[in-house]
Amino acid sequence: MMAVDINSSDEMRELYRELILDHARSPRHFGKLDDATHTAEGINPFCGDKLRLFVRLDDDEVIAAVKFEGSGCAISIASASLLTEMVTDMTVGQALDCFDAVTRRLTRPNYSNDSNDTIDLGKLRALDGVREFPSRVKCATLAWHALNSAIHGQSTTVSTE
């Protein structure tokens, strides 16, 4: 008889939780990007998250660098950190596809992998747990909305409200 690991989903949740905490405690690409070509600010009034995203596009519309600064809850900071790792070296089109996939994944309560998703979300799946807490979805998507705003050159502050 074959043994079934009934704890595998619990173990996966724990790994994802550890990934979120790691990125929250030691955010990647944190700080100002002095030669940014695009910037956007975001605020989540409900939780108090505030961030500024800096993006540098090269001549081929590839994200050559991305950084952020600000303050917020662990989920907001971790999401922004994961974003910076994910979209660096992507084309603008790929980054926008990633924005669509992440926000769709987090805002649809019964989301399952969509066959139309062309982006491998990899570590970003660590954010899936926030779907169980609707108020935390805004924390997780704030940086992504700021990215969308920055790429589109919108100067208004992005708000999750």
Protein Blocks (a to p, Z undefined) as FASTA:
>chain_A
ZZddfklmmmmmmmmmmmmmmmmmmcghiacdfkbcbdcddddfknopacdddddddfko
pafbdcdeddddfklmmmmmmmmmmmgopafklmmmmmmmmmmmmmmmkbccdfklcbdf
klmmmmmmmmmmmklmmmmmmmmmmmmmmmnopabdcdfZZ
